[in-house]
Amino acid sequence: MKRIILLSLITLTISVSAQKNSKLIIGTYTNGKSEGIYVYDFNTATGDNTFVSSIKTSNPSFIAVSPNKKYVYAVNEDADAANNGGAVSAFKFNKKKGLLTFINQQPSGGNHPCYITFDKTGKWVIVANYSGGSLSLLPVNKNGSVSTAKAIIQHKGKSINKSRQESAHVHSTVLTADNKHLLVADLGTDKLVVYNFDDINGTLTEDSNASININSGAGPRHIEIAPSGKYVYLTEELSGTIGVFLLGEKAKLKLLQTISAVAENYKGSFGGADIHVSPDGKFLYASNRGEANTIAIFSVDSNTGLLTAIAQQSTMGIMPRNFNFDPTGNFLLVANQQSGGIVIFAVNHQTGLLTDTGKRIDVPNPVCIKWVN
């Protein structure tokens, strides 16, 4: 009997220990001191962190982790007409040791790929090529390698901002929870485009009845779907606003609200970046670049999905890009690209407010934060 109790206690101790530690994977721009992708151990009970490893690769500005957590994929946000634009790199990930091993690389199908996402089956990755104005669908093989693009869809058009919207600029590609619809934000054409996705045959077909035009000059950038699956939140980079949409049947979108992401008295330039809803669905957070350098905090009405502004939190750095909650939802980590480093905030689950823990992760030019539990 004593032996059974002892074994149970050991198992419980191991389980609790495992829950407290997650691997943090950080994508960067490599035009400074960064070499590529960095891996850290992160203690989700304390916010403490330890460097584990890094691997060289060019401008891995956005990262996706496979559903089985065995592989990591990064865009290489480069432009090379002779090589069909940027690239997608595949890596094997040793979860226990926190080590990445390069597998292979394929062209992304356009210049400056800036976003990559996995489908729910783990058989496909979808890439947004920003300056190329296209999205591409690449098959994932059983050994984790990526094959050449099965489909490349070129967007066309422009909008009213002559310096930023002279052509299509696909900025993010987000799948609905049922894996049947792909939402694509096009900053250059001011559109949120909906595609029907066939994960068996690997096809994407635009649904013009579900797609929606955004306010001219807004510049759609990043997309977040609420945990309920009922609402879509969109950062609008050029207007410094957030769009709230009802996500109806067959992913048909309906605008419910447009709200400013910056302080009421803000006079600087706009630069909306990333957006996330808290795991409990009660609060929404959005990063502002320009001269703001803040995280905007909103409460979410659970009945309507509408937002109410609560506060603006300084990111304690310059040019906040991607940010993300840790697996517990107790910490929010912000990547400050220009000043360098990641700032770790504690999250108040009752008020939604953020408190600087004083803890930092010293990574040059960080722009993307992902987790492996």
Secondary structure, DSSP 8 states (H G I E B T S, - for coil): -HHHHHHHHHHHHHHHHHHHEEEEEEEE--SSS--EEEEEEEETTT--EEEEEEEE-S----EEE-TTSSEEEEEE----GGGTB-EEEEEEEETTTTEEEEEEEEE-SBSSEEEEEE-TTSSEEEEEETTTTEEEEEEB-TTS-B-S-SEEEE-----S-TTT-SS--EEEEEE-TTSSEEEEEETTTTEEEEEEEETTTTEEEE-TTT-EE--TT--EEEEEE-TTSSEEEEEETTTTEEEEEEE-GGG-EEEEEEEESS-TT--S---EEEEEE-TTSSEEEEEE-TTT-EEEEEEE-TTT--EEEEEEEE-SSSSEEEEEE-TTSSEEEEEETTT-SEEEEEE-TTT--EEEEEEEE--SSEEEEEEE-
